[in-house]
């Protein structure tokens, strides 16, 4: 469980510090989701009455997040020419 918290903390630190490229931000978000998935899987191993369906739903959300993130990355790269977060107009 400590390793899961460490992985989540590293991903959160990477998300807060490395905000130059959209791809690095998406990879940090994916790493956070995988840490949550590992923690949920470990909890499911410790408690046999724990519903495994929640772990499958979380894995499905993680896959959907990854695919929509990559589609967003391709769309932004085609329209802006790069994936730098500083080049986006957020207002």
DRENDODREN-509688 format. One record per residue (C-alpha): residue number from 1; residue in one letter; x negated, y, z negated. Coordinates in Angstrom, 2 decimals, decimal comma. Example, Ala and Ser with C-alpha at 12.3 -4.5 7.8 and 13.67 -1.06 7.14 Angstrom:
<sites>
   num   residu         x         y         z
     1        A    -12,30     -4,50     -7,80
     2        S    -13,67     -1,06     -7,14
</sites>
This chain:
<sites>
   num   residu         x         y         z
     1        X      0,00      0,00      0,00
     2        X     -2,97      2,28     -0,64
     3        X     -4,22      1,78      2,91
     4        X     -0,83      2,78      4,28
     5        X     -0,85      5,98      2,23
     6        X     -4,42      6,67      3,40
     7        X     -3,47      6,19      7,06
     8        X     -0,45      8,47      6,64
     9        X     -2,59     11,12      4,92
    10        X     -5,23     11,01      7,65
    11        X     -2,54     11,40     10,30
    12        X     -0,98     14,31      8,42
    13        X     -4,38     15,96      8,08
    14        X     -5,02     15,45     11,79
    15        X     -1,62     16,89     12,60
    16        X     -2,28     20,01     10,57
    17        X     -5,87     20,58     11,71
    18        X     -6,07     19,44     15,33
    19        X     -3,44     21,55     17,05
    20        X     -5,21     22,26     20,30
    21        X     -3,78     19,62     22,64
    22        X     -0,29     18,20     22,83
    23        X     -1,68     14,69     23,25
    24        X     -3,57     14,81     19,93
    25        X     -0,44     16,06     18,18
    26        X      1,64     13,23     19,66
    27        X     -1,00     10,67     18,67
    28        X     -0,96     11,93     15,08
    29        X      2,83     11,63     15,00
    30        X      2,59      8,09     16,35
    31        X      0,01      7,20     13,72
    32        X      2,35      8,50     11,01
    33        X      5,17      6,34     12,35
    34        X      2,92      3,28     12,44
    35        X      1,87      3,89      8,83
    36        X      5,54      4,02      7,84
    37        X      6,17      0,82      9,77
    38        X      3,28     -0,98      8,06
    39        X      4,52      0,15      4,65
    40        X      8,02     -1,03      5,42
    41        X      6,72     -4,38      6,66
    42        X      4,63     -4,82      3,53
    43        X      7,64     -4,04      1,36
    44        X      9,69     -6,58      3,33
    45        X      7,06     -9,23      2,55
    46        X      7,15     -8,51     -1,17
    47        X     10,94     -8,50     -1,49
    48        X     12,59    -11,35      0,43
    49        X     16,06     -9,81      0,12
    50        X     14,90     -6,68      1,92
    51        X     16,67     -6,37      5,29
    52        X     14,23     -6,82      8,14
    53        X     16,62     -4,99     10,44
    54        X     15,42     -1,65      9,05
    55        X     11,86     -2,46     10,12
    56        X     13,07     -3,29     13,62
    57        X     15,05     -0,05     13,81
    58        X     11,97      1,92     12,73
    59        X      9,85      0,15     15,35
    60        X     12,47      0,97     17,99
    61        X     12,45      4,63     16,98
    62        X      8,67      4,61     17,17
    63        X      8,73      3,21     20,70
    64        X     11,36      5,75     21,78
    65        X      9,29      8,56     20,24
    66        X      6,20      7,41     22,10
    67        X      7,96      7,17     25,44
    68        X      9,69     10,52     25,12
    69        X      6,43     12,11     23,97
    70        X      4,58     10,80     27,02
    71        X      7,38     11,99     29,29
    72        X      7,17     15,42     27,66
    73        X      3,40     15,43     28,11
    74        X      3,70     14,65     31,82
    75        X      6,39     17,29     32,30
    76        X      4,38     19,98     30,52
    77        X      1,16     19,06     32,31
    78        X      2,90     19,37     35,68
    79        X      4,57     22,68     34,89
    80        X      1,75     24,43     32,98
    81        X     -1,31     22,69     34,43
    82        X     -2,71     21,71     31,01
    83        X     -1,60     20,38     27,65
    84        X     -2,97     23,15     25,43
    85        X     -0,50     24,13     22,72
    86        X     -1,71     27,75     22,82
    87        X     -0,43     28,15     26,40
    88        X      3,22     27,46     25,44
    89        X      5,64     30,27     24,80
    90        X      7,53     29,29     21,64
    91        X      9,60     32,45     21,27
</sites>
